[in-house]
Amino acid sequence: MIEPVLAIVGPTASGKTQLAVELACQLAGEIVGTDSMQAYQGMVIGTAAPTPQELRGVAHHMLQVWPVDRTVTVLEFQQQARLAIAEVQQRHHSVIVVGGSGLYVSAVLDDLRFPPTDPRVRADFERQLSDFGPSVMHARLQAIDPEAAAAIDPGNGRRIVRALEVNALTRAPFRARLPEPTAVVPAVRVGLRIDRPTLDARISARVEAMWAAGFVSEVEQLAKIGLADGVTASRALGYQQILRALAGECSFDEAREATIEATKRFARRQQRWFARDQRITWIDYDDADLVEFVLRLVAGTST
């Protein structure tokens, strides 16, 4: 019998990776990441990807998989991550899934099926978005799929383009809201709970540390090999802000502050997403009994 996967979730900067490494050491496990940006090659500092020292010899999958100029779909990520999980289980090692993106965690563990995509169709809508702006594209979506338009923010160009693409390819409405999740990969789900002031302070400190570690230089090097051409990678937190600074659209100090604020907003969205999932067992990020609590939880599901 294959034991359930252990999933560690929660907002960015809450300590998920540190906990996952400690648990992997205790359980003879391997980590499968669900951070879509850590999966791009060279995006290390800005994604807070774990260093070899932080991993302490623990195998970590889904790091540095695709080049930055490649647009990776959630479906591709889902397939690659599930393959990694299966390979770890075949070695009879424990699997620890770690991630702060609710969509990607759910894509890997739940029965999420994604509509088809076509790079040429998507590129055409992307060009139209650039030429006309999101409000015009949202009005177009409203005319052909009012339910999707009502569920998508008029300023969210990426989601509008995806809805138009799905409509063009399937001649069917786009489901803007995900269905209730149904697990296909049995998992014990643990969430790290952290209060907002502490989380905000940790995010600010993390971004400052990224800048000190050479984040700007990392983006400069990635820009030389096509970062700006990567539809997904170029929009990653911090990377898009530094690209704007490199283009002369703002100062690097402004880019740093914008990164801090954008990351705080992203953390709020992460918390709201996970708060809806009744399958998650929550524990304070700084609980002295954190590791032992999770180990007892895992042991209880294995008996």
Secondary structure, 3 states (H helix, E strand, C coil): CCCCEEEEECCCCCCHHHHHHHHHHHHCEEEEECCCCCCECCCCCCCCCCCHHHHCCCCEECCCCECCCCCCCHHHHHHHHHHHHHHHHHCCCEEEEEECCHHHHHHHHECCCCCCCCHHHHHHHHHHHHHHCHHHHHHHHHHHCHHHHHHCCCCCHHHHHHHHHHHHHHCCCCCCCCCCCCECCCEEEEEEECCHHHHHHHHHHHHHHHHHCCHHHHHHHHHHCCHHHCCCHHHCCCHHHHHHHHCCCCCHHHHHHHHHHHHHHHHHHHHHHHHCCCCEEEEECCCCCHHHHHHHHHHHHHC
